[in-house]
Amino acid sequence: MNRIGLLISSLLVLLALASSTLFVVDQRQFGVVYALGQIKEVITEPGLNWKLPPPFQNVSYIDKRLLTLDSTDAEPMLTAEKQRVVIDWYVRWRISEPSDYIRNVGLNEGAGASQLNRVVRNAFQEAINKRTVKELLSLKREALMADVKTEVLAKVRGAKPWGVDVVDVRITRVDYVEAITESVYRRMEAERKRVANELRSTGAAEGEKIRADADRQREVTIANAYRDAQKIKGEGDAEAARIYADAFNRDPQFAQFYRSLEAYKSSFANKSDVMLVDPSSSEFFKIFRGGGSAVGGAKK
């Protein structure tokens, strides 16, 4: 029984010893083996590896993937014309030489990001001091980013190389500081209002011009129509008079009789009409005085 317990204890000790000597390096990481605080080996390929148990050897890991560093400092920078602008930028970088990185930068990715942030900001400040706001907003922005990348690479590959590679440097936003931005917005708003008022005035003047032209055309059209109507009416009246004259000339006595009846009809159109005339001496009542002979004569 004691032998079995001893065997199990020995097996557990061996397993613990083996687990302290074996380690796995992920494909996304570098494995750095330390021997008494000094870098003994850097493992770049993924897989199972072994080392001496602690405290003789220890292992740490550093990310080998492409990393992104975003700007966090909102401190304004001065352009060539002394305008205060705020920029947002990001850097894509990776650790390429773990030994140099650990010796000259730090033991983790955060140390490199912190130092790289300072270097990139200084490089941007230098580059922006030489350029105007117009150049920052134009195609010359590409040249600025290329200059910043060149400056950063020169820093990290200097006398004490950082063991990092800067892949890309990009500006995501260029803007004035808040006080200037508010002033610019107010000027833009005033300019837009001025343009809007000018367009409204131009539109109102054009509308008045169109309405005046439409009124003139209306008056001309009505006048022409009235002229044509009067002409047609005159021609119709003339034709009617000619027809009446032709018809009355065929039987003058009937024509006189017909006109007298029309006159009577018009004179006594309303029951309230009153006429003071002497029937015995007035020509107006000639037919009434003539009796049936006048009507009979008219029928002949």
C-alpha positions in Angstrom: 0.0 0.0 0.0 2.9 2.3 0.8 4.5 1.4 -2.4 1.4 2.4 -4.4 1.2 5.8 -2.6 4.8 6.4 -3.2 4.4 5.5 -6.9 1.4 7.8 -7.3 3.3 10.6 -5.5 6.3 10.2 -7.7 4.1 10.1 -10.8 2.5 13.4 -9.8 5.8 15.0 -9.2 7.0 13.9 -12.6 3.9 15.3 -14.2 4.3 18.6 -12.4 8.0 18.7 -13.5 7.1 17.9 -17.1 4.4 20.6 -17.1 6.9 23.1 -15.9 9.3 22.2 -18.7 6.8 22.1 -21.6 5.0 25.1 -23.1 3.0 25.8 -26.2 3.6 28.8 -28.5 0.5 30.0 -30.3 0.7 31.0 -33.9 -0.3 34.6 -33.0 2.6 35.0 -30.5 6.3 35.0 -30.0 7.7 32.8 -27.2 10.6 34.3 -25.2 12.6 32.0 -23.0 14.5 33.7 -20.1 17.4 32.1 -18.2 18.0 33.9 -14.9 16.5 37.1 -16.3 18.4 37.0 -19.6 16.9 36.3 -23.0 18.0 32.8 -23.9 15.8 32.0 -26.9 13.0 33.5 -29.0 10.6 31.0 -30.5 8.9 32.3 -33.6 7.2 29.1 -34.9 4.1 27.7 -33.2 4.2 24.4 -31.5 5.2 22.4 -28.4 8.5 23.4 -26.8 10.5 22.6 -23.7 12.7 24.5 -21.2 14.2 24.0 -17.8 11.8 24.3 -14.9 11.6 27.6 -12.9 13.5 29.3 -11.5 16.2 28.3 -14.0 14.1 29.3 -17.1 10.8 31.1 -17.6 8.8 31.9 -20.7 6.7 35.0 -21.7 4.7 35.8 -24.8 4.5 38.8 -27.0 1.8 39.4 -29.7 3.1 39.1 -33.2 -0.1 40.2 -35.0 -0.6 43.6 -36.7 -1.6 46.1 -34.0 -3.5 49.4 -34.2 -2.6 52.5 -32.2 -5.3 55.2 -32.1 -4.7 58.7 -31.1 -6.0 59.7 -27.7 -4.5 63.2 -27.3 -6.9 66.0 -28.2 -4.2 68.7 -27.8 -4.4 71.2 -30.7 -1.5 71.7 -33.2 -0.4 74.8 -35.0 -0.4 75.0 -38.8 1.9 77.1 -40.9 -0.5 80.0 -40.7 -0.8 79.6 -36.9 -4.3 78.0 -37.0 -5.1 75.7 -34.1 -6.3 72.3 -35.4 -7.1 69.0 -33.8 -6.3 65.8 -35.7 -7.3 62.1 -35.2 -4.9 59.5 -36.5 -4.0 55.8 -36.2 -0.9 53.7 -36.8 -0.7 50.1 -37.8 2.4 48.4 -36.4 3.8 45.1 -35.3 6.7 43.7 -33.3 9.2 42.2 -35.7 12.3 41.6 -33.4 11.2 40.5 -29.9 14.8 40.6 -28.5 15.3 44.3 -29.5 11.8 45.1 -28.4 12.2 43.7 -24.9 15.7 45.2 -24.4 14.8 48.7 -25.7 11.1 49.1 -25.2 9.4 46.8 -22.7 8.0 43.5 -21.9 4.5 43.9 -23.4 2.6 45.6 -26.2 1.4 48.4 -24.0 4.9 49.8 -23.5 5.5 50.0 -27.2 2.2 51.6 -27.8 2.9 54.3 -25.2 6.3 55.2 -26.6 5.1 55.0 -30.2 2.2 57.4 -29.4 4.7 60.0 -28.3 6.9 59.6 -31.3 4.0 59.7 -33.8 2.5 62.8 -32.2 5.8 64.7 -32.3 6.2 63.7 -36.0 2.7 65.0 -36.8 3.3 68.2 -35.0 6.5 68.8 -37.0 4.8 68.0 -40.3 1.7 70.1 -39.6 3.8 73.1 -38.6 5.1 73.2 -42.2 1.7 73.0 -43.9 -1.5 75.1 -44.2 -5.0 74.0 -43.4 -5.8 73.9 -47.1 -3.0 71.5 -47.6 -4.2 69.3 -44.8 -7.6 69.0 -46.4 -6.3 68.5 -50.0 -4.5 65.7 -51.7 -1.2 66.8 -50.1 -2.4 65.0 -47.0 -1.0 61.8 -48.5 2.5 63.4 -48.6 2.1 64.5 -45.0 1.3 61.0 -43.8 4.2 59.6 -45.8 6.6 62.1 -44.2 5.3 61.2 -40.7 5.8 57.5 -41.4 9.3 58.1 -42.6 10.1 60.2 -39.5 8.6 57.5 -37.2 10.6 54.7 -38.9 13.8 56.7 -38.5 13.1 57.0 -34.8 12.3 53.3 -34.2 15.2 52.1 -36.3 17.8 54.4 -34.7 20.9 53.6 -32.7 18.8 51.5 -30.3 16.2 49.8 -32.6 12.8 49.1 -31.1 12.3 45.9 -33.0 9.0 47.1 -34.4 7.8 47.8 -37.9 5.4 50.6 -38.7 3.1 49.5 -41.6 0.9 52.5 -42.1 0.1 56.0 -40.7 -3.3 57.6 -41.4 -5.2 60.8 -40.5 -8.9 60.1 -39.9 -10.0 63.7 -39.1 -8.7 67.3 -39.3 -10.8 69.9 -37.5 -10.5 73.3 -35.9 -10.6 73.7 -32.2 -14.1 74.1 -30.7 -14.0 77.9 -30.4 -12.9 78.4 -34.0 -15.3 75.7 -35.3 -18.2 77.6 -33.7 -17.1 80.8 -35.4 -16.7 79.1 -38.7 -20.2 77.6 -38.4 -21.6 81.0 -37.6 -19.9 82.5 -40.7 -21.1 79.6 -42.8 -24.7 80.1 -41.5 -24.6 83.8 -42.2 -23.3 83.2 -45.7 -26.0 80.6 -46.4 -28.7 83.0 -45.1 -27.3 85.7 -47.4 -27.4 83.5 -50.4 -30.9 82.3 -49.5 -32.2 85.8 -49.1 -30.6 86.8 -52.4 -32.3 83.8 -54.1 -35.6 84.7 -52.6 -35.3 88.3 -53.8 -34.3 87.1 -57.3 -37.2 84.7 -57.3 -39.7 87.3 -56.1 -38.5 89.8 -58.8 -38.7 87.1 -61.5 -42.2 86.2 -60.2 -43.4 89.8 -60.5 -42.0 89.9 -64.0 -43.8 86.7 -65.0 -47.0 87.9 -63.5 -46.8 91.3 -65.2 -46.1 89.6 -68.5 -49.0 87.3 -67.9 -51.3 90.2 -67.1 -50.2 92.1 -70.2 -50.8 89.0 -72.4 -54.2 88.6 -70.7 -55.2 92.2 -71.5 -53.9 91.9 -75.1 -55.8 88.6 -75.6 -59.0 90.1 -74.1 -58.7 93.2 -76.3 -58.1 91.2 -79.4 -61.1 88.9 -78.5 -63.3 91.9 -77.8 -62.2 93.5 -81.1 -63.0 90.3 -83.0 -66.3 89.9 -81.2 -67.4 93.4 -82.0 -66.4 93.0 -85.6 -68.3 89.8 -85.9 -71.3 91.3 -84.0 -71.2 94.3 -86.4 -71.1 92.1 -89.4 -74.0 90.1 -87.9 -76.0 93.2 -87.2 -75.4 94.5 -90.7 -76.4 91.1 -92.1 -79.6 91.1 -89.9 -80.5 94.6 -91.0 -80.0 93.6 -94.6 -82.2 90.6 -94.2 -84.8 92.7 -92.3 -84.7 95.4 -95.0 -85.0 92.9 -97.8 -87.9 91.2 -96.0 -89.7 94.5 -95.2 -89.3 95.8 -98.8 -91.3 92.9 -100.1 -94.4 94.1 -98.1 -94.0 97.6 -96.6 -97.5 97.6 -95.2 -97.0 94.4 -93.3 -93.6 95.7 -92.1 -95.2 98.8 -90.7 -97.8 96.7 -89.0 -95.2 94.4 -87.5 -93.1 97.3 -86.2 -96.1 98.8 -84.6 -96.9 95.6 -82.8 -93.3 95.4 -81.6 -93.6 98.9 -80.3 -96.9 98.2 -78.5 -95.3 95.1 -77.0 -92.3 97.0 -75.7 -94.4 99.9 -74.4 -96.8 97.7 -72.4 -94.2 95.1 -71.2 -95.1 95.6 -67.5 -98.5 95.9 -65.9 -97.4 99.0 -64.0 -96.4 100.9 -67.1 -98.5 104.2 -67.6 -98.6 106.2 -70.8 -100.4 109.6 -71.1 -101.2 110.0 -74.9 -104.2 111.3 -76.8 -105.3 108.3 -78.9 -107.3 110.4 -81.3 -104.4 112.5 -82.5 -101.3 110.3 -81.9 -99.8 108.3 -84.8 -98.8 105.7 -82.2 -102.4 104.3 -82.0 -103.0 104.5 -85.7 -103.6 100.8 -86.0 -106.1 100.8 -83.1 -108.0 103.7 -84.8 -108.0 101.9 -88.1 -109.8 98.9 -86.7 -109.7 95.7 -88.6 -109.0 97.4 -92.0 -105.4 98.1 -91.0 -104.9 94.5 -90.0 -106.8 93.3 -93.0 -104.7 95.5 -95.2 -101.6 94.1 -93.7 -102.7 90.6 -94.5 -103.2 91.3 -98.2 
